[in-house]
Amino acid sequence: MKRIKALLALVALIFVAHAVSAQVTVTTGNNGQTVIETVTNLRYGTVTLTWPSDANLAGELRHDSPYWVPGINPDGSMPLSVANAFVNKLNEHAYLGIAT
């Protein structure tokens, strides 16, 4: 009886591990300006995420940039409300050709 319970527990663990495992592919696009991550798993299917490869895009902006939003600090940090406005600007101008 103990062997059957142990076997059932093992099968359950294998099933759960298989159900939550994911295949992840990371590539770059737009001549290395974006990172594209594709994640596939059984529960959610395939999801593709794209973001700029420059981790401090906001910190390098000038005030005359079409992406500039008042409230961005020189080091690129910003409050959440400014971050939301910044993302809206990026979307509005289809930053790196990515339109939403």
SEFIZA-3560 file (N, C-alpha, C; in Angstrom, 3 decimals):
REM SEFIZA-3560
<numar><xx>0.805</xx><yy>-1.190</yy><zz>0.000</zz><atom>N</atom></numar>
<numar><xx>0.000</xx><yy>0.000</yy><zz>0.000</zz><atom>CA</atom></numar>
<numar><xx>0.856</xx><yy>1.265</yy><zz>0.000</zz><atom>C</atom></numar>
<numar><xx>1.960</xx><yy>1.248</yy><zz>0.785</zz><atom>N</atom></numar>
<numar><xx>2.844</xx><yy>2.399</yy><zz>0.839</zz><atom>CA</atom></numar>
<numar><xx>3.474</xx><yy>2.663</yy><zz>-0.528</zz><atom>C</atom></numar>
<numar><xx>3.798</xx><yy>1.587</yy><zz>-1.250</zz><atom>N</atom></numar>
<numar><xx>4.407</xx><yy>1.745</yy><zz>-2.573</zz><atom>CA</atom></numar>
<numar><xx>3.429</xx><yy>2.401</yy><zz>-3.552</zz><atom>C</atom></numar>
<numar><xx>2.172</xx><yy>2.038</yy><zz>-3.470</zz><atom>N</atom></numar>
<numar><xx>1.168</xx><yy>2.620</yy><zz>-4.367</zz><atom>CA</atom></numar>
<numar><xx>1.009</xx><yy>4.108</yy><zz>-4.073</zz><atom>C</atom></numar>
<numar><xx>0.947</xx><yy>4.464</yy><zz>-2.785</zz><atom>N</atom></numar>
<numar><xx>0.835</xx><yy>5.864</yy><zz>-2.414</zz><atom>CA</atom></numar>
<numar><xx>2.059</xx><yy>6.654</yy><zz>-2.871</zz><atom>C</atom></numar>
<numar><xx>3.233</xx><yy>6.081</yy><zz>-2.691</zz><atom>N</atom></numar>
<numar><xx>4.469</xx><yy>6.745</yy><zz>-3.118</zz><atom>CA</atom></numar>
<numar><xx>4.491</xx><yy>6.920</yy><zz>-4.628</zz><atom>C</atom></numar>
<numar><xx>4.051</xx><yy>5.890</yy><zz>-5.351</zz><atom>N</atom></numar>
<numar><xx>4.007</xx><yy>5.966</yy><zz>-6.812</zz><atom>CA</atom></numar>
<numar><xx>3.017</xx><yy>7.026</yy><zz>-7.267</zz><atom>C</atom></numar>
<numar><xx>1.845</xx><yy>7.076</yy><zz>-6.641</zz><atom>N</atom></numar>
<numar><xx>0.849</xx><yy>8.091</yy><zz>-6.991</zz><atom>CA</atom></numar>
<numar><xx>1.368</xx><yy>9.503</yy><zz>-6.694</zz><atom>C</atom></numar>
<numar><xx>2.065</xx><yy>9.662</yy><zz>-5.586</zz><atom>N</atom></numar>
<numar><xx>2.640</xx><yy>10.963</yy><zz>-5.242</zz><atom>CA</atom></numar>
<numar><xx>3.688</xx><yy>11.374</yy><zz>-6.264</zz><atom>C</atom></numar>
<numar><xx>4.509</xx><yy>10.439</yy><zz>-6.698</zz><atom>N</atom></numar>
<numar><xx>5.528</xx><yy>10.713</yy><zz>-7.701</zz><atom>CA</atom></numar>
<numar><xx>4.895</xx><yy>11.116</yy><zz>-9.036</zz><atom>C</atom></numar>
<numar><xx>3.863</xx><yy>10.393</yy><zz>-9.437</zz><atom>N</atom></numar>
<numar><xx>3.164</xx><yy>10.716</yy><zz>-10.681</zz><atom>CA</atom></numar>
<numar><xx>2.553</xx><yy>12.111</yy><zz>-10.585</zz><atom>C</atom></numar>
<numar><xx>1.965</xx><yy>12.441</yy><zz>-9.443</zz><atom>N</atom></numar>
<numar><xx>1.370</xx><yy>13.766</yy><zz>-9.245</zz><atom>CA</atom></numar>
<numar><xx>2.434</xx><yy>14.852</yy><zz>-9.334</zz><atom>C</atom></numar>
<numar><xx>3.596</xx><yy>14.630</yy><zz>-8.726</zz><atom>N</atom></numar>
<numar><xx>4.682</xx><yy>15.606</yy><zz>-8.788</zz><atom>CA</atom></numar>
<numar><xx>5.180</xx><yy>15.800</yy><zz>-10.214</zz><atom>C</atom></numar>
<numar><xx>5.318</xx><yy>14.723</yy><zz>-10.949</zz><atom>N</atom></numar>
<numar><xx>5.759</xx><yy>14.824</yy><zz>-12.347</zz><atom>CA</atom></numar>
<numar><xx>4.730</xx><yy>15.596</yy><zz>-13.166</zz><atom>C</atom></numar>
<numar><xx>3.446</xx><yy>15.327</yy><zz>-12.945</zz><atom>N</atom></numar>
<numar><xx>2.388</xx><yy>16.021</yy><zz>-13.677</zz><atom>CA</atom></numar>
<numar><xx>2.420</xx><yy>17.515</yy><zz>-13.373</zz><atom>C</atom></numar>
<numar><xx>2.537</xx><yy>17.874</yy><zz>-12.109</zz><atom>N</atom></numar>
<numar><xx>2.558</xx><yy>19.289</yy><zz>-11.726</zz><atom>CA</atom></numar>
<numar><xx>3.798</xx><yy>19.967</yy><zz>-12.302</zz><atom>C</atom></numar>
<numar><xx>4.952</xx><yy>19.320</yy><zz>-12.210</zz><atom>N</atom></numar>
<numar><xx>6.183</xx><yy>19.912</yy><zz>-12.741</zz><atom>CA</atom></numar>
<numar><xx>6.071</xx><yy>20.124</yy><zz>-14.247</zz><atom>C</atom></numar>
<numar><xx>5.457</xx><yy>19.196</yy><zz>-14.939</zz><atom>N</atom></numar>
<numar><xx>5.290</xx><yy>19.330</yy><zz>-16.386</zz><atom>CA</atom></numar>
<numar><xx>4.311</xx><yy>20.454</yy><zz>-16.715</zz><atom>C</atom></numar>
<numar><xx>3.274</xx><yy>20.603</yy><zz>-15.916</zz><atom>N</atom></numar>
<numar><xx>2.243</xx><yy>21.608</yy><zz>-16.185</zz><atom>CA</atom></numar>
<numar><xx>2.763</xx><yy>23.027</yy><zz>-15.986</zz><atom>C</atom></numar>
<numar><xx>3.701</xx><yy>23.234</yy><zz>-15.068</zz><atom>N</atom></numar>
<numar><xx>4.183</xx><yy>24.586</yy><zz>-14.801</zz><atom>CA</atom></numar>
<numar><xx>5.510</xx><yy>24.895</yy><zz>-15.476</zz><atom>C</atom></numar>
<numar><xx>6.128</xx><yy>23.913</yy><zz>-16.108</zz><atom>N</atom></numar>
<numar><xx>7.395</xx><yy>24.180</yy><zz>-16.776</zz><atom>CA</atom></numar>
<numar><xx>7.158</xx><yy>25.041</yy><zz>-18.003</zz><atom>C</atom></numar>
<numar><xx>8.154</xx><yy>25.807</yy><zz>-18.363</zz><atom>N</atom></numar>
<numar><xx>8.004</xx><yy>26.731</yy><zz>-19.484</zz><atom>CA</atom></numar>
<numar><xx>9.225</xx><yy>26.665</yy><zz>-20.379</zz><atom>C</atom></numar>
<numar><xx>9.000</xx><yy>26.967</yy><zz>-21.644</zz><atom>N</atom></numar>
<numar><xx>10.083</xx><yy>27.105</yy><zz>-22.599</zz><atom>CA</atom></numar>
<numar><xx>10.258</xx><yy>28.599</yy><zz>-22.833</zz><atom>C</atom></numar>
<numar><xx>11.476</xx><yy>29.096</yy><zz>-22.671</zz><atom>N</atom></numar>
<numar><xx>11.742</xx><yy>30.521</yy><zz>-22.799</zz><atom>CA</atom></numar>
<numar><xx>12.768</xx><yy>30.738</yy><zz>-23.900</zz><atom>C</atom></numar>
<numar><xx>12.465</xx><yy>31.674</yy><zz>-24.806</zz><atom>N</atom></numar>
<numar><xx>13.382</xx><yy>32.055</yy><zz>-25.864</zz><atom>CA</atom></numar>
<numar><xx>13.607</xx><yy>33.560</yy><zz>-25.782</zz><atom>C</atom></numar>
<numar><xx>14.864</xx><yy>33.979</yy><zz>-25.734</zz><atom>N</atom></numar>
<numar><xx>15.182</xx><yy>35.407</yy><zz>-25.680</zz><atom>CA</atom></numar>
<numar><xx>15.995</xx><yy>35.757</yy><zz>-26.920</zz><atom>C</atom></numar>
<numar><xx>15.524</xx><yy>36.769</yy><zz>-27.667</zz><atom>N</atom></numar>
<numar><xx>16.223</xx><yy>37.250</yy><zz>-28.854</zz><atom>CA</atom></numar>
<numar><xx>16.258</xx><yy>38.777</yy><zz>-28.801</zz><atom>C</atom></numar>
<numar><xx>16.904</xx><yy>39.370</yy><zz>-29.779</zz><atom>N</atom></numar>
<numar><xx>16.897</xx><yy>40.829</yy><zz>-29.882</zz><atom>CA</atom></numar>
<numar><xx>16.293</xx><yy>41.211</yy><zz>-31.222</zz><atom>C</atom></numar>
<numar><xx>15.775</xx><yy>42.422</yy><zz>-31.289</zz><atom>N</atom></numar>
<numar><xx>15.181</xx><yy>42.933</yy><zz>-32.520</zz><atom>CA</atom></numar>
<numar><xx>15.596</xx><yy>44.376</yy><zz>-32.739</zz><atom>C</atom></numar>
<numar><xx>15.161</xx><yy>44.941</yy><zz>-33.843</zz><atom>N</atom></numar>
<numar><xx>15.454</xx><yy>46.340</yy><zz>-34.170</zz><atom>CA</atom></numar>
<numar><xx>16.943</xx><yy>46.652</yy><zz>-34.024</zz><atom>C</atom></numar>
<numar><xx>17.784</xx><yy>45.818</yy><zz>-34.637</zz><atom>N</atom></numar>
<numar><xx>19.236</xx><yy>45.990</yy><zz>-34.579</zz><atom>CA</atom></numar>
<numar><xx>19.769</xx><yy>46.048</yy><zz>-33.150</zz><atom>C</atom></numar>
<numar><xx>19.251</xx><yy>45.185</yy><zz>-32.286</zz><atom>N</atom></numar>
<numar><xx>19.716</xx><yy>45.106</yy><zz>-30.913</zz><atom>CA</atom></numar>
<numar><xx>19.106</xx><yy>46.127</yy><zz>-29.980</zz><atom>C</atom></numar>
<numar><xx>18.150</xx><yy>46.907</yy><zz>-30.447</zz><atom>N</atom></numar>
<numar><xx>17.560</xx><yy>47.941</yy><zz>-29.600</zz><atom>CA</atom></numar>
<numar><xx>16.432</xx><yy>47.417</yy><zz>-28.713</zz><atom>C</atom></numar>
<numar><xx>15.909</xx><yy>46.237</yy><zz>-29.005</zz><atom>N</atom></numar>
<numar><xx>14.863</xx><yy>45.658</yy><zz>-28.174</zz><atom>CA</atom></numar>
<numar><xx>15.207</xx><yy>44.228</yy><zz>-27.794</zz><atom>C</atom></numar>
<numar><xx>14.674</xx><yy>43.797</yy><zz>-26.675</zz><atom>N</atom></numar>
<numar><xx>14.780</xx><yy>42.413</yy><zz>-26.217</zz><atom>CA</atom></numar>
<numar><xx>13.399</xx><yy>41.796</yy><zz>-26.387</zz><atom>C</atom></numar>
<numar><xx>13.358</xx><yy>40.626</yy><zz>-26.986</zz><atom>N</atom></numar>
<numar><xx>12.092</xx><yy>39.935</yy><zz>-27.226</zz><atom>CA</atom></numar>
<numar><xx>12.159</xx><yy>38.597</yy><zz>-26.498</zz><atom>C</atom></numar>
<numar><xx>11.256</xx><yy>38.399</yy><zz>-25.552</zz><atom>N</atom></numar>
<numar><xx>11.218</xx><yy>37.157</yy><zz>-24.786</zz><atom>CA</atom></numar>
<numar><xx>9.905</xx><yy>36.447</yy><zz>-25.080</zz><atom>C</atom></numar>
<numar><xx>10.001</xx><yy>35.213</yy><zz>-25.521</zz><atom>N</atom></numar>
<numar><xx>8.822</xx><yy>34.401</yy><zz>-25.792</zz><atom>CA</atom></numar>
<numar><xx>8.777</xx><yy>33.273</yy><zz>-24.774</zz><atom>C</atom></numar>
<numar><xx>7.677</xx><yy>33.186</yy><zz>-24.040</zz><atom>N</atom></numar>
<numar><xx>7.500</xx><yy>32.176</yy><zz>-22.997</zz><atom>CA</atom></numar>
<numar><xx>6.313</xx><yy>31.303</yy><zz>-23.392</zz><atom>C</atom></numar>
<numar><xx>6.523</xx><yy>29.990</yy><zz>-23.380</zz><atom>N</atom></numar>
<numar><xx>5.449</xx><yy>29.054</yy><zz>-23.696</zz><atom>CA</atom></numar>
<numar><xx>5.312</xx><yy>28.058</yy><zz>-22.555</zz><atom>C</atom></numar>
<numar><xx>4.095</xx><yy>27.919</yy><zz>-22.044</zz><atom>N</atom></numar>
<numar><xx>3.819</xx><yy>26.860</yy><zz>-21.079</zz><atom>CA</atom></numar>
<numar><xx>2.407</xx><yy>26.350</yy><zz>-21.310</zz><atom>C</atom></numar>
<numar><xx>2.089</xx><yy>25.254</yy><zz>-20.667</zz><atom>N</atom></numar>
<numar><xx>0.799</xx><yy>24.613</yy><zz>-20.905</zz><atom>CA</atom></numar>
<numar><xx>-0.368</xx><yy>25.446</yy><zz>-20.390</zz><atom>C</atom></numar>
<numar><xx>-0.182</xx><yy>26.143</yy><zz>-19.304</zz><atom>N</atom></numar>
<numar><xx>-1.284</xx><yy>26.879</yy><zz>-18.705</zz><atom>CA</atom></numar>
<numar><xx>-1.650</xx><yy>28.129</yy><zz>-19.503</zz><atom>C</atom></numar>
<numar><xx>-0.659</xx><yy>28.927</yy><zz>-19.924</zz><atom>N</atom></numar>
<numar><xx>-0.937</xx><yy>30.208</yy><zz>-20.557</zz><atom>CA</atom></numar>
<numar><xx>-0.677</xx><yy>30.236</yy><zz>-22.063</zz><atom>C</atom></numar>
<numar><xx>-0.142</xx><yy>29.177</yy><zz>-22.614</zz><atom>N</atom></numar>
<numar><xx>0.172</xx><yy>29.179</yy><zz>-24.041</zz><atom>CA</atom></numar>
<numar><xx>1.451</xx><yy>29.960</yy><zz>-24.282</zz><atom>C</atom></numar>
<numar><xx>1.483</xx><yy>30.727</yy><zz>-25.376</zz><atom>N</atom></numar>
<numar><xx>2.668</xx><yy>31.496</yy><zz>-25.734</zz><atom>CA</atom></numar>
<numar><xx>2.410</xx><yy>32.982</yy><zz>-25.530</zz><atom>C</atom></numar>
<numar><xx>3.327</xx><yy>33.615</yy><zz>-24.820</zz><atom>N</atom></numar>
<numar><xx>3.258</xx><yy>35.046</yy><zz>-24.552</zz><atom>CA</atom></numar>
<numar><xx>4.578</xx><yy>35.661</yy><zz>-25.007</zz><atom>C</atom></numar>
<numar><xx>4.513</xx><yy>36.762</yy><zz>-25.739</zz><atom>N</atom></numar>
<numar><xx>5.712</xx><yy>37.449</yy><zz>-26.199</zz><atom>CA</atom></numar>
<numar><xx>5.792</xx><yy>38.819</yy><zz>-25.548</zz><atom>C</atom></numar>
<numar><xx>6.927</xx><yy>39.106</yy><zz>-24.931</zz><atom>N</atom></numar>
<numar><xx>7.171</xx><yy>40.388</yy><zz>-24.283</zz><atom>CA</atom></numar>
<numar><xx>8.299</xx><yy>41.096</yy><zz>-25.018</zz><atom>C</atom></numar>
<numar><xx>8.158</xx><yy>42.395</yy><zz>-25.241</zz><atom>N</atom></numar>
<numar><xx>9.187</xx><yy>43.178</yy><zz>-25.914</zz><atom>CA</atom></numar>
<numar><xx>9.454</xx><yy>44.436</yy><zz>-25.105</zz><atom>C</atom></numar>
<numar><xx>10.731</xx><yy>44.744</yy><zz>-24.899</zz><atom>N</atom></numar>
<numar><xx>11.066</xx><yy>45.967</yy><zz>-24.187</zz><atom>CA</atom></numar>
<numar><xx>12.389</xx><yy>46.509</yy><zz>-24.711</zz><atom>C</atom></numar>
<numar><xx>12.690</xx><yy>47.801</yy><zz>-24.475</zz><atom>N</atom></numar>
<numar><xx>13.956</xx><yy>48.377</yy><zz>-24.944</zz><atom>CA</atom></numar>
<numar><xx>15.142</xx><yy>47.712</yy><zz>-24.260</zz><atom>C</atom></numar>
<numar><xx>16.215</xx><yy>47.507</yy><zz>-24.985</zz><atom>N</atom></numar>
<numar><xx>17.402</xx><yy>46.900</yy><zz>-24.384</zz><atom>CA</atom></numar>
<numar><xx>18.187</xx><yy>47.910</yy><zz>-23.558</zz><atom>C</atom></numar>
<numar><xx>17.949</xx><yy>49.202</yy><zz>-23.769</zz><atom>N</atom></numar>
<numar><xx>18.599</xx><yy>50.249</yy><zz>-22.988</zz><atom>CA</atom></numar>
<numar><xx>17.861</xx><yy>50.372</yy><zz>-21.658</zz><atom>C</atom></numar>
<numar><xx>18.508</xx><yy>49.976</yy><zz>-20.586</zz><atom>N</atom></numar>
<numar><xx>17.846</xx><yy>49.949</yy><zz>-19.289</zz><atom>CA</atom></numar>
<numar><xx>17.575</xx><yy>51.335</yy><zz>-18.717</zz><atom>C</atom></numar>
<numar><xx>18.245</xx><yy>52.365</yy><zz>-19.226</zz><atom>N</atom></numar>
<numar><xx>18.044</xx><yy>53.710</yy><zz>-18.684</zz><atom>CA</atom></numar>
<numar><xx>17.684</xx><yy>54.688</yy><zz>-19.798</zz><atom>C</atom></numar>
<numar><xx>16.727</xx><yy>54.315</yy><zz>-20.604</zz><atom>N</atom></numar>
<numar><xx>16.281</xx><yy>55.172</yy><zz>-21.694</zz><atom>CA</atom></numar>
<numar><xx>15.850</xx><yy>56.534</yy><zz>-21.177</zz><atom>C</atom></numar>
<numar><xx>15.089</xx><yy>56.572</yy><zz>-20.113</zz><atom>N</atom></numar>
<numar><xx>14.560</xx><yy>57.839</yy><zz>-19.589</zz><atom>CA</atom></numar>
<numar><xx>15.680</xx><yy>58.756</yy><zz>-19.110</zz><atom>C</atom></numar>
<numar><xx>16.734</xx><yy>58.201</yy><zz>-18.538</zz><atom>N</atom></numar>
<numar><xx>17.838</xx><yy>59.009</yy><zz>-18.035</zz><atom>CA</atom></numar>
<numar><xx>18.651</xx><yy>59.671</yy><zz>-19.127</zz><atom>C</atom></numar>
<numar><xx>18.560</xx><yy>59.184</yy><zz>-20.351</zz><atom>N</atom></numar>
<numar><xx>19.335</xx><yy>59.737</yy><zz>-21.459</zz><atom>CA</atom></numar>
<numar><xx>18.538</xx><yy>60.707</yy><zz>-22.329</zz><atom>C</atom></numar>
<numar><xx>17.246</xx><yy>60.897</yy><zz>-21.994</zz><atom>N</atom></numar>
<numar><xx>16.407</xx><yy>61.786</yy><zz>-22.801</zz><atom>CA</atom></numar>
<numar><xx>16.748</xx><yy>63.247</yy><zz>-22.549</zz><atom>C</atom></numar>
<numar><xx>16.586</xx><yy>64.049</yy><zz>-23.596</zz><atom>N</atom></numar>
<numar><xx>16.714</xx><yy>65.500</yy><zz>-23.463</zz><atom>CA</atom></numar>
<numar><xx>15.312</xx><yy>66.087</yy><zz>-23.449</zz><atom>C</atom></numar>
<numar><xx>15.210</xx><yy>67.305</yy><zz>-22.991</zz><atom>N</atom></numar>
<numar><xx>13.905</xx><yy>67.960</yy><zz>-22.872</zz><atom>CA</atom></numar>
<numar><xx>13.222</xx><yy>68.182</yy><zz>-24.220</zz><atom>C</atom></numar>
<numar><xx>13.985</xx><yy>68.185</yy><zz>-25.306</zz><atom>N</atom></numar>
<numar><xx>13.379</xx><yy>68.392</yy><zz>-26.629</zz><atom>CA</atom></numar>
<numar><xx>13.007</xx><yy>67.070</yy><zz>-27.317</zz><atom>C</atom></numar>
<numar><xx>13.157</xx><yy>65.954</yy><zz>-26.620</zz><atom>N</atom></numar>
<numar><xx>12.799</xx><yy>64.652</yy><zz>-27.182</zz><atom>CA</atom></numar>
<numar><xx>11.275</xx><yy>64.509</yy><zz>-27.238</zz><atom>C</atom></numar>
<numar><xx>10.761</xx><yy>63.849</yy><zz>-28.279</zz><atom>N</atom></numar>
<numar><xx>9.309</xx><yy>63.638</yy><zz>-28.326</zz><atom>CA</atom></numar>
<numar><xx>8.829</xx><yy>62.677</yy><zz>-27.234</zz><atom>C</atom></numar>
<numar><xx>9.741</xx><yy>61.974</yy><zz>-26.583</zz><atom>N</atom></numar>
<numar><xx>9.383</xx><yy>61.033</yy><zz>-25.525</zz><atom>CA</atom></numar>
<numar><xx>9.474</xx><yy>61.655</yy><zz>-24.133</zz><atom>C</atom></numar>
<numar><xx>9.943</xx><yy>62.894</yy><zz>-24.061</zz><atom>N</atom></numar>
<numar><xx>10.157</xx><yy>63.541</yy><zz>-22.769</zz><atom>CA</atom></numar>
<numar><xx>8.835</xx><yy>63.799</yy><zz>-22.055</zz><atom>C</atom></numar>
<numar><xx>8.842</xx><yy>63.553</yy><zz>-20.757</zz><atom>N</atom></numar>
<numar><xx>7.698</xx><yy>63.855</yy><zz>-19.893</zz><atom>CA</atom></numar>
<numar><xx>8.250</xx><yy>64.629</yy><zz>-18.692</zz><atom>C</atom></numar>
<numar><xx>7.675</xx><yy>65.787</yy><zz>-18.359</zz><atom>N</atom></numar>
<numar><xx>8.141</xx><yy>66.506</yy><zz>-17.171</zz><atom>CA</atom></numar>
<numar><xx>8.024</xx><yy>65.626</yy><zz>-15.927</zz><atom>C</atom></numar>
<numar><xx>9.057</xx><yy>65.650</yy><zz>-15.102</zz><atom>N</atom></numar>
<numar><xx>9.061</xx><yy>64.845</yy><zz>-13.879</zz><atom>CA</atom></numar>
<numar><xx>10.067</xx><yy>63.714</yy><zz>-13.926</zz><atom>C</atom></numar>
<numar><xx>10.704</xx><yy>63.489</yy><zz>-15.093</zz><atom>N</atom></numar>
<numar><xx>11.764</xx><yy>62.480</yy><zz>-15.176</zz><atom>CA</atom></numar>
<numar><xx>13.026</xx><yy>63.085</yy><zz>-14.581</zz><atom>C</atom></numar>
<numar><xx>13.606</xx><yy>62.410</yy><zz>-13.606</zz><atom>N</atom></numar>
<numar><xx>14.829</xx><yy>62.891</yy><zz>-12.963</zz><atom>CA</atom></numar>
<numar><xx>16.042</xx><yy>62.638</yy><zz>-13.862</zz><atom>C</atom></numar>
<numar><xx>17.139</xx><yy>63.389</yy><zz>-13.667</zz><atom>N</atom></numar>
<numar><xx>18.338</xx><yy>63.207</yy><zz>-14.503</zz><atom>CA</atom></numar>
<numar><xx>18.887</xx><yy>61.781</yy><zz>-14.506</zz><atom>C</atom></numar>
<numar><xx>18.660</xx><yy>61.034</yy><zz>-13.425</zz><atom>N</atom></numar>
<numar><xx>19.155</xx><yy>59.650</yy><zz>-13.376</zz><atom>CA</atom></numar>
<numar><xx>18.169</xx><yy>58.657</yy><zz>-13.988</zz><atom>C</atom></numar>
<numar><xx>17.028</xx><yy>59.161</yy><zz>-14.507</zz><atom>N</atom></numar>
<numar><xx>16.044</xx><yy>58.299</yy><zz>-15.139</zz><atom>CA</atom></numar>
<numar><xx>14.950</xx><yy>57.823</yy><zz>-14.199</zz><atom>C</atom></numar>
<numar><xx>15.085</xx><yy>58.094</yy><zz>-12.923</zz><atom>N</atom></numar>
<numar><xx>14.037</xx><yy>57.694</yy><zz>-11.981</zz><atom>CA</atom></numar>
<numar><xx>12.844</xx><yy>58.634</yy><zz>-12.124</zz><atom>C</atom></numar>
<numar><xx>11.682</xx><yy>58.160</yy><zz>-11.678</zz><atom>N</atom></numar>
<numar><xx>10.465</xx><yy>58.965</yy><zz>-11.792</zz><atom>CA</atom></numar>
<numar><xx>9.383</xx><yy>58.361</yy><zz>-10.929</zz><atom>C</atom></numar>
<numar><xx>8.429</xx><yy>59.183</yy><zz>-10.506</zz><atom>N</atom></numar>
<numar><xx>7.293</xx><yy>58.632</yy><zz>-9.776</zz><atom>CA</atom></numar>
<numar><xx>6.395</xx><yy>57.819</yy><zz>-10.709</zz><atom>C</atom></numar>
<numar><xx>5.536</xx><yy>57.001</yy><zz>-10.127</zz><atom>N</atom></numar>
<numar><xx>4.675</xx><yy>56.121</yy><zz>-10.912</zz><atom>CA</atom></numar>
<numar><xx>3.803</xx><yy>56.893</yy><zz>-11.895</zz><atom>C</atom></numar>
<numar><xx>3.255</xx><yy>58.029</yy><zz>-11.493</zz><atom>N</atom></numar>
<numar><xx>2.395</xx><yy>58.800</yy><zz>-12.403</zz><atom>CA</atom></numar>
<numar><xx>3.177</xx><yy>59.281</yy><zz>-13.623</zz><atom>C</atom></numar>
<numar><xx>4.429</xx><yy>59.671</yy><zz>-13.426</zz><atom>N</atom></numar>
<numar><xx>5.269</xx><yy>60.099</yy><zz>-14.549</zz><atom>CA</atom></numar>
<numar><xx>5.634</xx><yy>58.890</yy><zz>-15.408</zz><atom>C</atom></numar>
<numar><xx>5.893</xx><yy>57.750</yy><zz>-14.776</zz><atom>N</atom></numar>
<numar><xx>6.214</xx><yy>56.531</yy><zz>-15.530</zz><atom>CA</atom></numar>
<numar><xx>5.056</xx><yy>56.134</yy><zz>-16.438</zz><atom>C</atom></numar>
<numar><xx>3.835</xx><yy>56.254</yy><zz>-15.934</zz><atom>N</atom></numar>
<numar><xx>2.667</xx><yy>55.946</yy><zz>-16.774</zz><atom>CA</atom></numar>
<numar><xx>2.578</xx><yy>56.902</yy><zz>-17.954</zz><atom>C</atom></numar>
<numar><xx>2.823</xx><yy>58.184</yy><zz>-17.710</zz><atom>N</atom></numar>
<numar><xx>2.803</xx><yy>59.172</yy><zz>-18.796</zz><atom>CA</atom></numar>
<numar><xx>3.928</xx><yy>58.894</yy><zz>-19.798</zz><atom>C</atom></numar>
<numar><xx>5.095</xx><yy>58.469</yy><zz>-19.292</zz><atom>N</atom></numar>
<numar><xx>6.226</xx><yy>58.149</yy><zz>-20.159</zz><atom>CA</atom></numar>
<numar><xx>5.906</xx><yy>56.968</yy><zz>-21.077</zz><atom>C</atom></numar>
<numar><xx>5.329</xx><yy>55.926</yy><zz>-20.527</zz><atom>N</atom></numar>
<numar><xx>4.941</xx><yy>54.762</yy><zz>-21.333</zz><atom>CA</atom></numar>
<numar><xx>3.896</xx><yy>55.172</yy><zz>-22.375</zz><atom>C</atom></numar>
<numar><xx>2.959</xx><yy>56.015</yy><zz>-21.991</zz><atom>N</atom></numar>
<numar><xx>1.964</xx><yy>56.511</yy><zz>-22.953</zz><atom>CA</atom></numar>
<numar><xx>2.627</xx><yy>57.275</yy><zz>-24.090</zz><atom>C</atom></numar>
<numar><xx>3.659</xx><yy>58.086</yy><zz>-23.780</zz><atom>N</atom></numar>
<numar><xx>4.396</xx><yy>58.814</yy><zz>-24.829</zz><atom>CA</atom></numar>
<numar><xx>5.100</xx><yy>57.840</yy><zz>-25.773</zz><atom>C</atom></numar>
<numar><xx>5.738</xx><yy>56.819</yy><zz>-25.203</zz><atom>N</atom></numar>
<numar><xx>6.414</xx><yy>55.826</yy><zz>-26.036</zz><atom>CA</atom></numar>
<numar><xx>5.417</xx><yy>55.152</yy><zz>-26.974</zz><atom>C</atom></numar>
<numar><xx>4.259</xx><yy>54.792</yy><zz>-26.441</zz><atom>N</atom></numar>
<numar><xx>3.224</xx><yy>54.156</yy><zz>-27.259</zz><atom>CA</atom></numar>
<numar><xx>2.671</xx><yy>55.125</yy><zz>-28.306</zz><atom>C</atom></numar>
<numar><xx>2.453</xx><yy>56.362</yy><zz>-27.908</zz><atom>N</atom></numar>
<numar><xx>1.904</xx><yy>57.380</yy><zz>-28.810</zz><atom>CA</atom></numar>
<numar><xx>2.799</xx><yy>57.600</yy><zz>-30.028</zz><atom>C</atom></numar>
<numar><xx>4.110</xx><yy>57.551</yy><zz>-29.801</zz><atom>N</atom></numar>
<numar><xx>5.071</xx><yy>57.779</yy><zz>-30.888</zz><atom>CA</atom></numar>
<numar><xx>5.625</xx><yy>56.483</yy><zz>-31.475</zz><atom>C</atom></numar>
<numar><xx>5.037</xx><yy>55.339</yy><zz>-31.130</zz><atom>N</atom></numar>
<numar><xx>5.457</xx><yy>54.024</yy><zz>-31.636</zz><atom>CA</atom></numar>
<numar><xx>6.972</xx><yy>53.859</yy><zz>-31.522</zz><atom>C</atom></numar>
<numar><xx>7.477</xx><yy>53.977</yy><zz>-30.291</zz><atom>N</atom></numar>
<numar><xx>8.918</xx><yy>53.879</yy><zz>-30.018</zz><atom>CA</atom></numar>
<numar><xx>9.482</xx><yy>52.590</yy><zz>-30.630</zz><atom>C</atom></numar>
<numar><xx>10.573</xx><yy>52.717</yy><zz>-31.390</zz><atom>N</atom></numar>
<numar><xx>11.254</xx><yy>51.624</yy><zz>-32.079</zz><atom>CA</atom></numar>
<numar><xx>10.318</xx><yy>50.866</yy><zz>-33.031</zz><atom>C</atom></numar>
<numar><xx>9.280</xx><yy>51.542</yy><zz>-33.489</zz><atom>N</atom></numar>
<numar><xx>8.365</xx><yy>50.915</yy><zz>-34.437</zz><atom>CA</atom></numar>
<numar><xx>7.365</xx><yy>49.985</yy><zz>-33.797</zz><atom>C</atom></numar>
<numar><xx>7.302</xx><yy>49.995</yy><zz>-32.464</zz><atom>N</atom></numar>
<numar><xx>6.365</xx><yy>49.126</yy><zz>-31.758</zz><atom>CA</atom></numar>
<numar><xx>5.097</xx><yy>49.912</yy><zz>-31.508</zz><atom>C</atom></numar>
<numar><xx>4.048</xx><yy>49.570</yy><zz>-32.221</zz><atom>N</atom></numar>
<numar><xx>2.772</xx><yy>50.257</yy><zz>-32.061</zz><atom>CA</atom></numar>
<numar><xx>1.844</xx><yy>49.417</yy><zz>-31.219</zz><atom>C</atom></numar>
<numar><xx>1.044</xx><yy>50.087</yy><zz>-30.406</zz><atom>N</atom></numar>
<numar><xx>0.084</xx><yy>49.354</yy><zz>-29.577</zz><atom>CA</atom></numar>
<numar><xx>-1.321</xx><yy>49.599</yy><zz>-30.057</zz><atom>C</atom></numar>
//
